[in-house]
Amino acid sequence: MYRTMFATLLAATASIAGASTTKEQLMKPPADARHYTISSTAGKHGDIWSWKMPDGRVAYRMSMSLRGWVTETDELVTLGPDRRPSAIAIRGYTDSGEATEDFSVDSGGVAHWKTVVDSGSAPFGAKRYNPYGGPWLAGELDVDALVAAGDKGVDLLPTGHASIALGDTVEITGPNGKKTVRLAFVTGTGFAPSPVWLDGDNRFFGNAGGIALLPAGYEAEGPRLKDIQDKATAAMVRDVAHRFLTPANRTATLVDNVLMFDSVAGRYLPNRAVLIADGKVAATGAAGSIKAPAGATLIDGRGKTLVPGLWDSHQHVGDDWNLLQNVATGMTNYRSPGSMIDEALSIYKRRAAGDLLAPDGKISVIIDRKDPLAAQGALTVSSAAETVAAVDKVKAAGLWGVKFYTSMTPAWIAPGAAEAHKLGLHVHGHIPAGMRPIEAVRAGYDEITHINFIMMQAMPQEVVDKANTAARLEGPAKYGKDVDLDSPAMKSFYAELAKRRTIVDPTLTVWEPQMTSDGTALSPEYAPFADVAPPSVVRGWKVGGYPLFGGLTRDDFRKSFAKMVGLVGRLHKAGVRIVAGTDGYGLELVRELELYQQAGLTNAEALQTATIIPARMTGMDDRTGSIAKGKEADIILVDGDVSKDITNLRHVETVFLDGYRLDGTALRKASGLSGMPK
């Protein structure tokens, strides 16, 4: 059905040499093809064309390079008499691997499909096939069908149901003058309603967002359309916030007879009592030692664990629905390593007003060199002076940090970092191409994001020099398995990071599915949610893994990923601070902690990376990150003994956020999850 291109972008893509279909084998659009562009505030990232073939089939061609990850796909669609696709053929490669996909309906009315992650057949009936991939613009056929279906919506294959709700119109300007477009929201293809823009005839016009898909010539209208749809989304989520943030949910609560995690000491305390009142932890003590005030809610904590609210230290915020889901899964705080300034300020303002149910967070802004490989949403710069000016802009906005990105000129890092530190800003980021991580730290980095950039310390120079391309995954995938993590050079590297008090944000769950998956099963970070997430979302979680290249096997890739996990353990043992982050939905956070345990951290040490350590990193540990008298009541109550099994953190029963007592079941339902994950 409608292919939402604004879901979390997977941090991998096929190299041309690694894919079975090459760019040269894909279709060439004719000169008169309809032309859409893919763009962001950082510039243009790609193109999509559509045209009609001589035999009547509809053709699409997509070409995109996003931060060095390349997508090259085409699609041929055969339309039946009822305008439903009766055959679809997709070829090429995408940011998650080989894109080959086929769908057809036989003479008996049975539909058949085969993708890189699944295959099946079912009676076609009145349903529409929901493609796993393909050029984004091909989703226009599905949007038009949803409009035609009206309130009844459309049943999908392999499973699911989608519908569309039409909103208000707005006038925009393009190459042919003024044009009226209408905002609409598609439901049934994701966790929450997904915005789309229609033309004056209520047919697909385009998409706006962090990345926009719009007809060529209308790119300048993208930010305005995004602002309009963001305000419409904010109104929906505001209603949800008002249902939860009520005086009835802010009364005093006594949790008694509970296992409590002491994040400061890194230990679990049995048989505890915790009183929450007026938004604070009013008292803690032995079970049965605290008297509940009149009107308080009493919770029997036997068989449960009380934990400081979780932190995701790599959560690119900006989607209101995702923030709501973060709360539903136990996240009360986050660190965003790159958000748009206007979005960040909007989140802060609406959260403070009680109009947005979201974790509390600290936000950085990305700074990257003006380049075709620049990060979307970045402040782009062309000199050291512009780098310093961009840092000043982040400080003037009142935000917390700057994140330098992969295409930055290495010589600009030191002056940019010096300015940031002078202004009291945190400095972190990817390692620019041509630098090794220790050089970035010496130039002023307080923190390095992503474990693959830590692995760059041991990579050949040709990999380091191309770290703003797919080499930042392909290099560690190829050479990682052979790195001696205990060599004198690597031990010296760890020791210097520890001495400089460098922080590392590994995001192992970004790389696990790309390096270890063969498409036969859901990756471990998503498998626990398979039964409670929308079917279209679950299918999208299946990936075939990063395409193999250079004679390497999937087992080679898995060995390289195991070295990444081992690298986290070596860093921790050397005294380097680790903060847990996902660079995803946030649903991946507990799996990230599981992997830290595999790396050698204890259960308690792993949980500290998502509680007290990020609170200290952001300077918020005086009010959050631990359960102690006088601190803010950002706490979660989960079913089960977390000390024995850290995955019990997924079983959120109650979230205390800013002192409000929020029911986990109701939060999950509001955020698109149908029940408790496994």
C-alpha positions in Angstrom: 0.0 0.0 0.0 1.2 3.6 0.5 5.0 3.4 0.8 6.0 5.7 3.7 9.4 6.9 2.8 9.8 8.8 6.1 10.0 5.8 8.3 13.4 5.3 10.0 16.1 5.1 7.4 18.1 2.0 7.6 21.8 2.7 7.8 22.9 0.6 4.9 22.6 0.2 1.2 23.9 -2.0 -1.5 27.1 -1.0 -3.3 26.7 -1.2 -7.0 29.3 -4.0 -7.2 27.5 -6.0 -4.5 24.0 -5.9 -6.0 22.8 -8.5 -8.5 21.2 -5.7 -10.6 23.4 -2.8 -11.7 22.4 0.7 -12.4 23.2 0.2 -16.1 20.6 -2.6 -16.2 17.8 -0.5 -15.0 15.3 1.4 -17.1 16.1 4.8 -18.6 13.3 7.4 -18.3 12.2 9.2 -21.6 12.7 12.9 -21.9 9.0 13.6 -21.4 8.7 11.4 -18.2 7.0 13.0 -15.1 9.8 14.1 -12.8 9.8 14.2 -9.0 12.8 15.1 -6.8 13.9 13.9 -3.4 15.2 16.8 -1.3 15.7 18.2 2.2 17.0 21.5 3.7 20.5 20.2 2.9 19.8 20.0 -0.8 18.7 17.5 -3.5 19.2 13.8 -2.8 17.6 12.1 -5.8 15.1 11.8 -8.6 12.1 9.7 -9.5 10.5 9.5 -12.9 7.2 7.9 -14.1 6.0 7.3 -17.6 3.7 4.9 -19.6 5.3 2.1 -21.6 4.2 1.4 -25.2 2.3 -1.7 -23.9 0.4 0.3 -21.4 2.3 -0.6 -18.3 3.3 2.2 -15.9 7.0 2.6 -15.2 8.9 4.2 -12.4 12.6 4.9 -11.9 14.3 6.0 -8.7 17.8 7.2 -8.2 19.0 8.5 -4.8 22.1 9.0 -2.8 21.4 9.9 0.8 24.5 10.5 3.0 26.4 8.0 0.9 23.8 5.3 0.9 22.6 4.6 -2.7 19.2 3.5 -3.9 18.7 2.6 -7.6 15.4 0.9 -8.4 12.8 0.6 -11.1 9.2 -0.7 -11.2 6.8 -1.9 -13.9 3.1 -2.0 -13.0 0.4 -3.7 -15.1 -3.0 -2.3 -14.3 -6.1 -4.5 -14.5 -9.5 -3.3 -15.8 -10.4 -2.1 -12.3 -7.1 -0.1 -12.2 -5.7 -2.3 -9.6 -2.1 -3.6 -10.2 -2.4 -7.1 -11.5 1.4 -7.5 -11.9 4.3 -5.7 -10.4 8.0 -6.2 -11.1 10.6 -4.3 -9.0 14.4 -4.5 -9.7 17.5 -2.8 -8.3 19.0 -2.2 -4.9 18.0 0.0 -2.0 19.2 1.3 1.4 18.5 -2.1 2.8 19.8 -4.4 0.1 18.6 -6.2 -3.1 15.2 -4.9 -4.2 13.9 -7.7 -6.5 10.2 -8.2 -6.0 7.5 -9.8 -8.1 3.7 -9.8 -7.8 1.1 -11.3 -10.2 -2.4 -12.6 -10.3 -3.1 -15.9 -12.1 -6.1 -16.7 -14.2 -7.8 -18.3 -11.2 -7.7 -15.1 -9.3 -5.0 -16.1 -6.9 -2.3 -13.5 -6.1 1.4 -14.6 -5.8 4.3 -12.5 -4.4 8.0 -13.0 -3.8 10.4 -10.5 -2.2 13.8 -10.7 -0.6 12.1 -11.4 2.7 9.0 -13.3 2.0 6.8 -15.0 -0.5 3.2 -16.2 -0.5 -0.1 -16.5 -2.3 -3.8 -15.8 -1.5 -7.1 -15.2 -3.2 -6.9 -11.7 -4.7 -10.6 -10.8 -4.3 -11.1 -7.1 -3.7 -7.7 -6.6 -2.1 -4.6 -4.6 -3.1 -1.1 -5.9 -2.9 1.1 -3.8 -0.5 4.7 -3.8 -2.0 7.6 -4.4 0.3 9.7 -1.9 -1.6 10.0 -0.1 -4.9 10.3 3.6 -6.0 8.5 5.8 -3.6 6.4 7.5 -6.3 4.7 4.2 -7.2 2.7 4.7 -3.9 0.6 7.3 -5.8 -1.5 4.4 -7.3 -2.3 3.3 -3.8 -3.1 6.8 -2.5 -5.5 7.3 -5.4 -7.2 4.0 -4.7 -7.6 4.9 -1.0 -9.3 8.2 -2.0 -11.7 6.4 -4.3 -12.5 3.8 -1.6 -13.7 6.5 0.8 -14.6 5.5 4.4 -14.5 1.8 3.8 -10.8 1.8 3.0 -8.9 -1.1 1.3 -8.0 -4.6 2.5 -4.3 -5.4 1.8 -2.2 -8.3 0.9 -0.3 -10.0 2.5 -2.4 -8.6 5.4 -3.8 -5.4 6.9 -6.3 -2.6 6.1 -5.7 1.0 5.1 -7.8 4.1 4.7 -7.3 7.9 4.2 -8.8 11.0 5.8 -8.9 14.2 3.8 -8.0 17.5 5.4 -7.8 21.2 4.5 -6.4 22.7 1.3 -3.7 25.3 0.8 -2.5 27.3 -2.2 1.2 26.8 -3.3 3.3 28.2 -6.1 5.3 26.2 -8.7 6.6 26.4 -12.2 3.1 26.6 -13.6 1.8 29.3 -11.2 -0.5 28.8 -8.3 -1.8 25.3 -7.4 -4.3 24.0 -4.7 -3.2 21.0 -2.7 -4.9 19.1 0.1 -3.4 17.5 3.2 -4.6 13.9 3.9 -3.6 11.2 6.4 -3.2 7.5 5.6 -3.8 5.0 8.4 -3.1 1.3 8.5 0.4 1.4 7.0 2.3 2.5 10.1 2.0 3.1 13.8 0.2 6.4 13.3 -1.5 8.4 10.6 1.0 9.3 7.8 0.6 12.7 6.0 0.4 12.9 2.2 -0.5 15.8 -0.1 -3.1 15.5 -2.9 -3.7 17.8 -5.9 -6.9 19.7 -6.8 -8.5 16.5 -8.1 -7.6 14.6 -4.8 -5.0 12.6 -6.6 -1.4 12.1 -5.2 0.7 15.2 -5.3 3.7 14.5 -3.1 5.1 14.3 0.4 6.8 16.8 2.7 8.9 16.1 5.7 12.5 15.8 6.7 12.9 14.4 3.2 10.4 15.6 0.6 9.1 13.9 -2.5 7.6 16.6 -4.7 7.2 17.4 -8.4 10.3 19.1 -9.9 9.9 22.8 -9.4 8.0 22.6 -6.1 10.9 21.9 -3.8 10.8 25.4 -2.3 7.3 24.7 -1.0 8.5 21.6 0.9 9.3 23.3 4.2 5.9 25.2 4.2 4.0 22.0 3.5 5.9 20.2 6.3 5.0 23.0 8.7 1.3 22.7 7.9 1.3 18.9 8.3 3.3 19.1 11.5 0.7 21.4 13.0 -2.1 19.1 12.0 -0.2 16.1 13.6 0.4 18.2 16.7 -3.3 18.8 17.1 -3.9 15.0 17.0 -1.2 14.3 19.5 -2.3 17.2 21.7 -5.7 15.5 22.2 -3.9 12.4 23.3 -1.7 14.3 25.7 -4.8 16.0 27.2 -6.4 12.6 27.9 -3.4 11.4 29.9 -2.1 14.5 31.6 -5.0 15.1 34.0 -5.1 15.9 37.7 -6.5 12.4 38.4 -3.2 11.0 37.1 -1.1 13.2 39.2 -2.2 12.1 42.6 0.2 10.6 45.1 1.3 7.0 44.5 2.9 4.5 46.8 4.7 1.5 45.3 5.3 -1.0 48.0 7.1 -4.4 48.2 9.0 -3.8 45.0 12.4 -4.6 43.6 14.1 -1.2 43.0 17.1 -0.5 40.7 19.7 1.8 42.4 21.3 3.2 39.3 24.0 5.1 41.2 25.3 2.1 43.1 24.5 -0.2 40.2 22.5 -2.7 42.3 19.0 -4.0 42.8 17.4 -3.5 46.2 14.6 -6.0 47.2 11.5 -5.2 49.2 11.5 -1.4 48.8 8.8 1.2 49.1 8.7 4.4 47.0 6.3 7.3 47.5 5.7 9.6 44.6 3.9 12.9 45.2 3.8 16.4 43.6 5.9 15.2 40.7 8.8 14.2 43.0 10.1 11.1 44.8 8.8 12.0 48.2 10.3 9.1 50.2 12.0 5.8 49.8 12.4 3.1 52.4 12.0 -0.5 53.3 8.8 -2.3 52.3 5.9 -1.4 54.7 7.8 1.6 56.2 6.0 4.4 54.3 2.5 5.4 55.1 0.5 6.4 52.0 -1.2 9.9 52.3 -5.0 10.2 52.0 -6.2 9.6 48.4 -3.0 8.0 47.2 -3.0 5.2 44.7 -1.4 2.0 46.2 0.5 -0.4 43.9 1.6 -3.8 45.1 5.1 -4.1 43.6 5.6 -7.8 44.3 6.9 -9.6 41.2 7.7 -6.2 39.6 10.8 -3.9 39.3 10.9 -0.1 39.7 13.5 1.4 37.4 14.5 5.0 36.7 12.9 6.0 33.4 14.9 4.9 30.4 17.1 7.1 28.2 17.7 6.6 24.5 20.9 8.6 23.8 20.5 8.4 20.0 16.9 9.3 19.3 16.4 11.7 16.3 13.2 13.3 17.6 10.7 15.2 15.5 7.8 12.8 15.0 5.1 13.5 17.7 3.7 9.9 17.4 7.1 8.4 17.9 7.7 10.5 21.0 4.4 9.2 22.4 5.4 5.6 21.7 8.8 6.2 23.4 6.9 7.0 26.6 4.7 3.9 26.1 7.9 1.8 26.1 9.4 3.3 29.2 11.5 6.1 27.8 11.2 9.2 30.0 14.4 11.0 28.6 16.4 11.1 25.4 19.3 12.8 23.7 18.8 13.7 20.1 22.0 13.7 18.2 20.6 15.8 15.4 17.3 17.6 15.1 16.1 20.7 13.2 16.2 23.8 15.4 12.6 24.8 14.7 11.4 21.2 15.5 13.4 21.1 18.7 12.0 24.4 20.0 8.5 23.3 19.1 8.9 20.1 21.0 10.2 21.9 24.1 7.4 24.5 24.0 4.5 22.1 23.5 5.8 19.6 26.0 6.1 22.3 28.6 2.5 23.4 27.9 1.2 19.9 28.4 0.3 19.6 24.7 2.8 16.9 23.8 3.2 13.6 25.6 7.0 13.0 25.2 10.1 12.2 27.1 12.3 15.1 28.3 15.4 15.6 26.3 18.6 17.3 25.2 19.1 18.1 21.5 22.0 18.6 19.3 22.1 20.0 15.7 24.1 18.4 12.9 26.7 20.5 11.1 28.1 19.1 7.8 30.0 20.5 4.9 28.0 21.6 1.9 28.3 18.5 -0.3 26.0 16.1 -2.2 26.7 13.6 0.7 25.7 16.1 3.4 23.3 14.9 6.1 19.6 15.9 5.6 18.5 18.5 8.1 22.1 19.7 8.7 23.4 23.2 9.0 25.7 23.1 6.0 29.0 25.0 6.0 31.8 25.8 3.5 34.6 27.0 5.7 36.0 27.0 9.3 34.4 30.5 9.8 31.0 29.2 8.7 31.5 26.2 11.1 32.0 28.6 14.0 29.0 30.6 12.9 26.9 27.4 12.8 28.0 26.6 16.3 27.0 30.1 17.4 23.5 29.5 15.8 23.0 26.3 17.8 23.9 28.1 21.1 21.6 31.1 20.2 18.8 28.6 19.8 19.3 27.4 23.4 20.1 23.8 22.4 22.6 21.4 24.1 25.2 20.3 21.6 26.6 20.1 18.1 27.1 17.0 16.0 29.7 17.1 13.3 29.1 14.8 10.4 30.9 12.6 8.0 31.6 15.0 5.2 33.1 17.8 7.4 36.5 18.9 6.4 38.8 17.6 9.2 40.6 21.0 9.6 37.3 22.6 10.6 36.7 20.3 13.6 39.1 21.9 16.0 37.9 25.5 15.6 34.3 24.4 15.7 34.8 22.3 18.8 36.7 25.1 20.5 33.8 27.5 19.9 31.3 24.9 21.1 33.3 24.3 24.3 33.6 28.1 24.9 29.8 28.3 24.7 29.3 25.3 27.0 28.0 23.0 24.2 28.6 19.2 24.0 30.6 18.1 20.9 30.0 14.7 19.3 29.4 13.1 16.0 30.4 10.8 13.1 34.1 10.8 12.3 34.7 12.9 9.1 36.2 11.1 6.1 40.0 11.2 6.3 40.1 11.2 10.1 40.5 8.5 12.6 38.5 8.6 15.9 41.4 9.4 18.1 42.2 12.4 15.9 38.6 13.6 16.2 38.8 13.3 20.0 42.1 15.2 20.1 40.4 17.9 18.0 37.7 18.3 20.5 35.1 15.5 20.4 33.5 14.7 23.8 31.7 11.7 22.3 31.8 9.4 19.3 28.5 8.1 17.8 28.2 4.7 16.3 30.6 1.8 17.0 31.6 1.5 13.3 33.4 4.8 13.7 35.3 3.5 16.7 36.2 0.5 14.5 37.7 3.1 12.0 40.7 3.3 14.3 41.8 -0.1 12.9 40.6 0.2 9.3 42.9 0.6 6.3 43.5 4.2 5.1 41.4 3.7 2.0 38.3 3.0 4.2 39.0 5.9 6.5 39.3 8.2 3.5 35.8 7.2 2.2 34.0 7.1 5.5 31.3 9.5 4.2 30.2 6.8 1.8 29.0 3.2 2.2 32.6 2.4 3.2 31.7 3.3 6.7 29.8 0.0 6.9 31.6 -2.0 4.1 35.0 -1.4 5.7 34.2 -2.7 9.1 32.1 -5.5 7.6 35.0 -6.7 5.5 38.0 -6.1 7.8 36.3 -6.1 11.3 36.5 -9.9 11.7 40.3 -9.8 11.5 40.9 -6.9 13.9 42.8 -7.8 17.0 40.8 -6.0 19.7 43.6 -6.7 22.3 46.5 -5.5 20.3 48.8 -2.9 21.9 47.6 -0.2 19.5 43.9 -0.8 20.3 44.6 -1.0 24.0 46.4 2.3 23.8 43.5 3.7 21.9 41.0 2.6 24.6 43.2 4.0 27.3 43.4 7.4 25.7 39.6 7.6 25.2 39.2 6.8 28.9 41.8 9.3 30.0 40.1 12.0 28.0 36.7 10.9 29.4 35.3 10.3 25.9 31.8 8.9 25.7 30.8 6.3 23.1 27.3 5.8 21.7 27.6 2.4 20.0 24.1 1.9 18.4 24.8 -1.8 17.9 21.2 -2.4 16.9 21.7 -0.3 13.8 24.3 -2.7 12.5 23.0 -6.0 13.8 20.2 -6.6 11.2 22.4 -5.3 8.3 25.3 -7.5 9.2 23.7 -10.6 10.6 20.3 -11.0 8.9 19.7 -13.2 5.9 16.0 -12.3 5.6 14.6 -15.5 7.1 13.6 -14.0 10.4 13.0 -10.7 12.2 16.0 -9.2 13.9 16.1 -9.7 17.7 15.3 -6.0 18.3 12.0 -6.2 16.6 10.9 -9.8 17.1 9.3 -9.1 20.6 7.0 -6.6 18.9 5.9 -8.8 16.0 2.6 -9.7 17.5 1.6 -6.2 18.6 2.8 -3.9 15.8 0.8 -3.2 12.6 1.4 -5.9 9.9 2.9 -3.5 7.4 5.4 -2.3 10.0 6.4 -5.8 10.9 6.9 -6.7 7.2 9.1 -3.6 6.8 11.3 -4.8 9.7 12.4 -7.8 7.7 15.6 -7.2 5.9 17.7 -9.4 3.8 20.9 -8.0 5.3 23.6 -5.9 3.6 24.5 -7.4 0.3 27.6 -9.6 0.3 30.6 -8.4 -1.8 34.2 -9.3 -2.5 33.8 -13.0 -1.9 32.6 -12.5 1.7 30.0 -14.6 3.3 27.2 -13.8 5.8 29.2 -15.7 8.4 32.1 -13.2 7.7 29.7 -10.3 8.3 28.5 -11.9 11.5 32.0 -12.4 12.8 32.7 -8.7 12.1 29.6 -7.7 14.0 30.7 -9.9 16.9 33.9 -7.9 16.9 31.8 -4.7 17.2 30.1 -6.2 20.2 33.5 -7.2 21.6 34.7 -3.7 21.0 32.0 -2.3 23.3 33.2 -4.7 26.0 36.8 -3.6 25.7 35.9 0.1 25.8 33.8 -0.5 29.0 36.5 -2.5 30.6 39.0 0.3 29.9 36.8 2.8 31.7 35.2 4.5 28.6 31.6 5.6 29.4 29.0 3.9 27.2 25.5 5.4 26.6 22.8 3.3 25.1 21.1 4.6 21.9 19.2 3.2 19.0 19.1 5.6 16.1 15.7 4.0 15.4 12.1 3.9 16.8 13.4 3.5 20.3 11.8 0.1 20.4 15.3 -1.3 19.9 16.6 0.0 23.2 16.3 -3.2 25.3 18.0 -5.2 22.6 20.9 -2.7 22.8 21.2 -3.4 26.5 21.1 -7.2 25.8 24.0 -6.8 23.4 26.0 -4.9 26.1 25.5 -7.9 28.3 26.9 -10.0 25.5 29.8 -7.6 25.4 30.6 -8.4 29.0 28.8 -5.7 31.0 26.7 -7.0 33.9 23.0 -6.6 33.9 23.3 -3.6 36.2 26.1 -2.0 34.2 24.1 -2.3 31.0 21.1 -0.7 32.7 23.2 2.2 33.9 24.0 3.1 30.3 20.3 3.9 29.8 19.7 5.6 33.2 22.3 7.4 35.3 25.2 7.6 32.8 23.2 9.6 30.1 21.7 11.7 32.9 25.3 12.6 33.9 26.3 13.2 30.3 23.6 15.8 29.9 24.0 17.4 33.3 20.6 16.2 34.4 21.6 13.8 37.0 20.7 16.2 39.8 17.1 15.7 39.0 16.7 12.5 37.0 18.5 9.2 36.2 18.0 7.6 39.6 15.3 7.0 42.2 16.1 9.2 45.2 14.2 11.5 47.5 13.7 14.9 46.0 14.3 13.9 42.4 11.8 14.1 39.6 9.4 11.2 39.4 10.6 9.9 36.0 10.3 6.2 36.8 8.9 3.1 35.2 7.3 0.0 36.9 7.7 -3.2 34.9 6.3 -6.6 35.3 9.0 -9.1 36.2 12.4 -9.3 37.8 14.8 -7.2 35.6 17.8 -8.3 37.7 17.3 -11.8 36.4 16.2 -10.9 32.8 16.8 -7.4 31.4 14.3 -8.1 28.6 11.6 -7.6 31.3 12.1 -3.9 30.7 9.8 -4.3 27.7 6.9 -5.2 30.1 6.0 -1.6 31.1 3.0 -1.5 33.4 3.2 2.1 34.6 5.2 5.2 33.5 5.7 8.1 35.9 6.5 11.1 33.7 6.8 14.5 35.3 4.9 13.1 38.2 2.0 11.9 36.1 1.0 8.2 36.6 0.4 6.8 33.1 -1.1 3.4 32.4 1.2 1.3 30.1 -1.6 -0.5 28.3 -3.4 2.8 27.4 -0.1 4.3 26.3 0.7 1.4 24.0 -2.8 1.5 22.4 -2.5 5.3 21.8 0.9 4.9 20.2 -0.1 2.1 17.7 0.9 -1.0 19.7 -1.9 -3.5 20.3 -0.6 -5.1 23.4 2.4 -5.9 25.6 5.5 -7.0 23.7 7.2 -10.3 24.5 
